[in-house]
Amino acid sequence: MVSVFREIGQWIPGVFLLSVRIAAAMATLPAPFGGGSLVAVRAAFGVMVAIVLGVAADVRDAVPLDPFALAFAALSETLLGIAIGLVARAAIASAEAAGELAGGAIGMGFASTFDPSSGEDKQLPAAVLGGISMLLFLSLGGHHMVLSGLAASVRLAPPGAAFGALSGDAIVALGGRVIADGLRLASPILATMLGVQVGIAIVARSASRIQIFPLSFAAASAIGFSLLALAAPAIVESVGVLIGQVPERLGELLGG
């Protein structure tokens, strides 16, 4: 009996640290993984996946049963899990950033709606593009990519060795890539709406007696939503390409 408990004790630190890594990665993703799911469900899922990965990678005696060593290792595992989740989240965040930029250009900056997948208030275009991107993420197997990335991270960064595996340059590039991709996706709408606003300003300047500004909002909104509808297929296609690059980005993050 004592030998059984000793054997179990050898597995507990490694499985615990993997559970922390997986829970942190899941928390960064929108529903049905992150804030849209029950904490108990996420915890149970994280422990089950951690047991499977831990047994496959043999994480016995990965970290000594020392409170300080476990606390430091848990912190590093949390950071690594968040980084892995953000890589997958970046494709959806780019679409949401494009929606926020397009919404502001259209004139929808004052109109927001509650997004249950993230628990935040977002502009309507951002919520729509984010929801479509999440469905595309699931349909293209993005959740499988995340699980594959977590499995690869166990090989590249065993429990307790997370700090040494992270690539700082990849983390910095990730944030810049989200902003750049959001601008690229929204650039046709932003450029067109800039032209519309300049045209309205020229008409108002040349015909000062005509009260055109009360009509400018309706005209800008109609043109903007029409452009958004026309650009939606191209935006979705671009988001699909970004989702397909998730495994490559995970490799860059882990330096593998």
Secondary structure as GFF3:
##gff-version 3
##sequence-region A 1 256
A	DSSP	alpha_helix	2	28	.	.	.	ID=ss1
A	DSSP	alpha_helix	39	57	.	.	.	ID=ss2
A	DSSP	alpha_helix	67	106	.	.	.	ID=ss3
A	DSSP	beta_strand	112	115	.	.	.	ID=ss4
A	DSSP	beta_strand	120	123	.	.	.	ID=ss5
A	DSSP	alpha_helix	124	139	.	.	.	ID=ss6
A	DSSP	alpha_helix	142	156	.	.	.	ID=ss7
A	DSSP	alpha_helix	162	165	.	.	.	ID=ss8
A	DSSP	alpha_helix	168	206	.	.	.	ID=ss9
A	DSSP	alpha_helix	213	244	.	.	.	ID=ss10
A	DSSP	alpha_helix	246	254	.	.	.	ID=ss11
###
